């Protein structure tokens, strides 16, 4: 789908891919990019399943002017861990179309460790969402309800960044 960017009406002018007319140019958008940041914590001790997933970060991407896209998601974060903690964080990706209900996409990405010294660790993953129909999508990274924090409270997920690169397929 093409759109035009200019200061006046176009009338019935003929356009080719690389032409411009009277300050107007044709815009064949092929790529969209967006990113957001977030964090969660400090978290309490969690030894049983919690009722709802905990949102870490969300971002939206509008592909309505592009057509069918391949979407590459990149998530990165710093996980701060107090001394003596044992954690298993299960991250899940959720996607909604046009502000509708969320659906799980991709697999679960797990960070698990037992800490003997106060530390911070980086954690990241990528996900490829192929052949996505045009629309306004919101992707969210959430801590799954089966995540566990044992022995010591206080873990946090900071500097969480979720970026989405949508490229016309």
C-alpha positions as CSV (number, residue, x, y, z in Angstrom):
1,X,0.0,0.0,0.0
2,X,1.4,3.4,-0.9
3,X,0.8,6.8,0.7
4,X,1.8,10.2,-0.4
5,X,3.4,13.0,1.6
6,X,3.0,16.5,0.2
7,X,1.5,20.0,0.8
8,X,-1.1,19.9,-2.0
9,X,-3.6,17.6,-3.6
10,X,-2.3,15.1,-6.2
11,X,-5.1,15.2,-8.7
12,X,-4.7,12.4,-11.2
13,X,-0.9,12.4,-11.6
14,X,0.9,9.3,-12.8
15,X,3.5,8.0,-10.3
16,X,6.4,5.7,-10.7
17,X,8.4,4.2,-7.9
18,X,11.1,6.8,-7.9
19,X,9.3,9.9,-9.1
20,X,8.2,13.0,-7.2
21,X,5.9,15.8,-8.3
22,X,5.6,19.3,-7.0
23,X,7.2,18.6,-3.6
24,X,5.3,15.3,-3.2
25,X,6.9,11.9,-2.8
26,X,5.6,8.4,-2.8
27,X,6.1,6.5,0.5
28,X,6.3,2.7,0.1
29,X,7.0,1.8,3.8
30,X,8.7,-1.5,4.1
31,X,9.8,-1.5,7.8
32,X,8.5,-0.4,11.2
33,X,10.4,-0.3,14.5
34,X,9.4,0.4,18.0
35,X,10.7,-0.2,21.5
36,X,9.8,0.3,25.1
37,X,11.4,-0.1,28.5
38,X,10.1,-1.3,31.8
39,X,10.9,-3.1,35.1
40,X,9.3,-5.1,37.9
41,X,10.3,-5.6,41.5
42,X,11.4,-5.9,44.2
43,X,9.5,-9.1,44.2
44,X,8.3,-11.0,47.3
45,X,9.0,-14.7,48.0
46,X,6.8,-16.7,45.6
47,X,6.7,-20.4,46.3
48,X,3.2,-21.2,44.8
49,X,1.6,-20.3,41.5
50,X,0.4,-16.7,41.5
51,X,-3.0,-15.8,40.0
52,X,-2.0,-13.6,37.1
53,X,1.2,-13.2,35.1
54,X,3.3,-10.1,36.0
55,X,3.9,-7.7,33.1
56,X,7.5,-6.7,32.7
57,X,7.4,-4.6,29.5
58,X,5.1,-4.0,26.5
59,X,5.5,-2.3,23.2
60,X,3.2,-1.7,20.1
61,X,3.9,-1.8,16.4
62,X,1.6,-0.6,13.6
63,X,1.9,-2.7,10.4
64,X,-1.3,-1.6,8.7
65,X,0.5,0.4,6.1
66,X,3.1,-2.3,5.3
67,X,1.1,-5.5,4.7
68,X,2.1,-8.9,5.9
69,X,5.3,-8.7,8.0
70,X,7.9,-10.8,9.7
71,X,8.4,-9.4,13.2
72,X,11.6,-9.8,15.2
73,X,11.3,-9.2,18.9
74,X,14.4,-8.6,21.1
75,X,14.1,-8.6,24.9
76,X,16.9,-7.7,27.2
77,X,17.1,-7.0,30.9
78,X,19.2,-6.9,34.1
79,X,18.1,-9.2,36.8
80,X,19.2,-8.0,40.3
81,X,19.5,-10.8,42.9
82,X,20.0,-10.5,46.6
83,X,22.3,-12.9,48.5
84,X,20.8,-16.3,49.2
85,X,18.0,-16.2,46.7
86,X,16.9,-19.1,44.5
87,X,14.8,-18.0,41.4
88,X,13.2,-19.5,38.4
89,X,11.8,-16.8,36.1
90,X,9.7,-18.1,33.2
91,X,9.1,-15.3,30.7
92,X,6.3,-15.6,28.2
93,X,5.4,-13.5,25.1
94,X,1.8,-12.3,24.7
95,X,0.4,-10.6,21.6
96,X,-2.8,-8.7,21.0
97,X,-4.3,-7.4,17.7
98,X,-6.1,-4.0,17.6
99,X,-6.3,-3.9,21.5
100,X,-8.1,-7.2,21.5
101,X,-7.5,-10.2,23.8
102,X,-3.9,-11.4,24.4
103,X,-2.6,-14.7,23.0
104,X,0.6,-16.5,23.9
105,X,3.1,-16.6,21.1
106,X,6.5,-18.4,21.1
107,X,7.9,-20.6,23.8
108,X,8.7,-19.9,27.4
109,X,12.2,-18.5,28.1
110,X,13.7,-19.5,31.5
111,X,16.2,-17.8,33.8
112,X,17.1,-19.9,36.8
113,X,19.9,-19.5,39.4
114,X,20.8,-19.8,43.1
115,X,22.8,-16.8,44.3
116,X,25.7,-17.1,46.8
117,X,26.9,-13.5,46.3
118,X,24.9,-10.4,45.7
119,X,24.8,-10.1,41.9
120,X,23.1,-8.7,38.8
121,X,22.9,-10.8,35.6
122,X,21.9,-9.9,32.1
123,X,19.2,-12.0,30.4
124,X,17.9,-11.7,26.9
125,X,16.2,-13.6,24.1
126,X,14.8,-13.1,20.6
127,X,11.7,-14.3,19.0
128,X,10.7,-14.4,15.3
129,X,7.0,-14.0,14.6
130,X,6.6,-14.8,10.8
131,X,3.9,-13.9,8.3
132,X,1.9,-11.6,10.6
133,X,-1.1,-10.0,9.0
134,X,-1.4,-6.2,8.9
135,X,-2.7,-4.6,12.1
136,X,-1.9,-2.7,15.3
137,X,-0.1,-5.2,17.6
138,X,0.9,-5.0,21.2
139,X,3.6,-7.4,22.4
140,X,4.1,-8.0,26.1
141,X,6.8,-9.9,28.1
142,X,5.4,-11.3,31.3
143,X,6.6,-13.4,34.2
144,X,4.6,-16.6,33.9
145,X,2.5,-17.8,36.8
146,X,4.9,-20.7,37.4
147,X,7.9,-18.5,38.2
148,X,9.4,-19.1,41.6
149,X,11.4,-17.0,44.1
150,X,12.5,-19.0,47.1
151,X,14.2,-18.3,50.4
152,X,14.9,-14.5,50.0
153,X,12.6,-11.7,48.7
154,X,13.9,-8.8,46.7
155,X,14.7,-9.9,43.2
156,X,14.0,-7.3,40.5
157,X,14.1,-7.1,36.7
158,X,15.4,-3.7,35.6
159,X,16.4,-2.0,32.4
160,X,14.0,-4.3,30.5
161,X,13.8,-3.3,26.9
162,X,11.5,-4.9,24.3
163,X,12.0,-3.9,20.7
164,X,10.0,-5.0,17.6
165,X,11.3,-4.8,14.1
166,X,8.6,-5.5,11.5
167,X,9.7,-6.1,7.9
168,X,7.4,-6.6,4.9
169,X,7.5,-10.3,3.9
